[in-house]
Amino acid sequence: MEIRAAVAGRNGKLSMLELTLDAPRAHEARVRIMACGICRLDVAMVGSPRVSKPAVLGHEGCGIVEKIGRDVTGLCPGDRVVMSFSSCGHCSSCESGAPAYCLQTEKYNFGCERPDRTTALSSHGERVGSHFFGQSAFATHAICTDRNIIKIPDDVPLELMAPLGCGIQTGAGAVLNSLHVKPASSVAVLGTGSVGLAAVMAARIAGAASIIAVDVHPSRLEAARALGATHTIQAPVDCLAAEIIGITGNGVNYALDTSGDHSVIHQAIQALAPLGAIALISEGSGAAITVQPIQMMLTGRSIRGVHQGDSVPQTFIPALIEHYRYGRLPLEKVVTFYDFDQIDKAMTDMIGGRTIKPVLRMNNSKF
């Protein structure tokens, strides 16, 4: 069928094009995309050689199932769904219940093709990359796999659920699944974009007594307070570690870095209380972090990387929806909607700090 998509070209720019979409194969489904969140990763990949071009990006899609492959179970045409990251299903990580650490993550999420090297998209016979994070949802329709599609209830607003597939589950999962934040503890969230604000909301769900939000944008710190932060620090500051210790007394029990800034991460490590832990969920610029082993040993501090919030989307996304239902995860406070044609503006607004989580409405309609 013919669809419309935002295609990342070899020139490092997005273009709205008409493409041909294949029919779904045995373990695939065709979804009419109703909305798709924009993540900083999408922005980075537009001009990155990590993804071969041309390709359709977008990995926070939600929509309605139109057609399923013969071997897909548990889904029917008409089902409302959210899409998340993809995984192989048969490596040691997947089989142990840790699909976020699939041994073939790069291939299945950044390869922009099926495992057999074919793509589901083409333009006048030219190959166009599909299956970015198993979906390529910057389009009116997408082919996804039965491993990265999650059916959602009919009583929640579909377009608000789009960011659950990556940004929200990453931030919330880092707090609830990875760090296992305890009641009455203290948490520092470094960077309060959508991932950081999801962490703030999750820290409140976990019952943290002190939730410290750090960011350069006053508007985002204001949003953090509205979502549960008990303290805010506007960066840059002369000594972030001293500021955090001044609030907590003996240091913070948990820290979560979304900035990827090595100097911020270094300060956060210094601000950890004995037995404190920091989760790193942004690759940033790839800069190295220097730590002193004896300092880590004597304090029992720990550093760990976190991908996709250690989530199993089929169980964690429904849990997040329950938090939304009961007002504990007010997604409407972080989302700003844009028409599909406004994708460039949405990305610019996000990078500039004017929008926290932009979500594209593919059909220019409210659901």
HELIX and SHEET records of a PDB file:
HELIX    1   1 ARG A   40  VAL A   46  1                                   7    
HELIX    2   2 SER A   92  GLU A   95  1                                   4    
HELIX    3   3 PRO A   99  TYR A  101  5                                   3    
HELIX    4   4 THR A  105  PHE A  110  1                                   6    
HELIX    5   5 PHE A  132  GLY A  134  5                                   3    
HELIX    6   6 LEU A  158  GLY A  165  5                                   8    
HELIX    7   7 GLY A  167  GLY A  173  1                                   7    
HELIX    8   8 ALA A  174  SER A  178  3                                   5    
HELIX    9   9 SER A  194  ALA A  206  1                                  13    
HELIX   10  10 PRO A  218  ALA A  226  1                                   9    
HELIX   11  11 LEU A  240  THR A  248  1                                   9    
HELIX   12  12 HIS A  262  GLN A  270  1                                   9    
HELIX   13  13 PRO A  293  THR A  299  1                                   7    
HELIX   14  14 GLN A  308  ASP A  310  5                                   3    
HELIX   15  15 PRO A  313  ARG A  325  1                                  13    
HELIX   16  16 LEU A  331  LYS A  333  5                                   3    
HELIX   17  17 PHE A  340  GLN A  342  5                                   3    
HELIX   18  18 ILE A  343  ILE A  351  1                                   9    
SHEET    1   A 5 ALA A  55  VAL A  56  0                                        
SHEET    2   A 5 GLU A   2  ALA A   8 -1                                        
SHEET    3   A 5 LEU A  14  LEU A  21 -1                                        
SHEET    4   A 5 LEU A 121  SER A 123 -1                                        
SHEET    5   A 5 GLU A 126  VAL A 128 -1                                        
SHEET    1   B 5 HIS A 141  THR A 145  0                                        
SHEET    2   B 5 GLU A  28  GLY A  37 -1                                        
SHEET    3   B 5 GLY A  61  ILE A  68 -1                                        
SHEET    4   B 5 ARG A  80  MET A  83 -1                                        
SHEET    5   B 5 ILE A 149  LYS A 151 -1                                        
SHEET    1   C 4 HIS A 141  THR A 145  0                                        
SHEET    2   C 4 GLU A  28  GLY A  37 -1                                        
SHEET    3   C 4 LYS A 357  ARG A 361 -1                                        
SHEET    4   C 4 VAL A 335  ASP A 339  1                                        
SHEET    1   D 6 HIS A 231  GLN A 234  0                                        
SHEET    2   D 6 SER A 210  ASP A 215  1                                        
SHEET    3   D 6 SER A 186  LEU A 190  1                                        
SHEET    4   D 6 VAL A 252  ASP A 257  1                                        
SHEET    5   D 6 LEU A 272  LEU A 280  1                                        
SHEET    6   D 6 SER A 302  GLY A 305  1                                        
END                                                                             
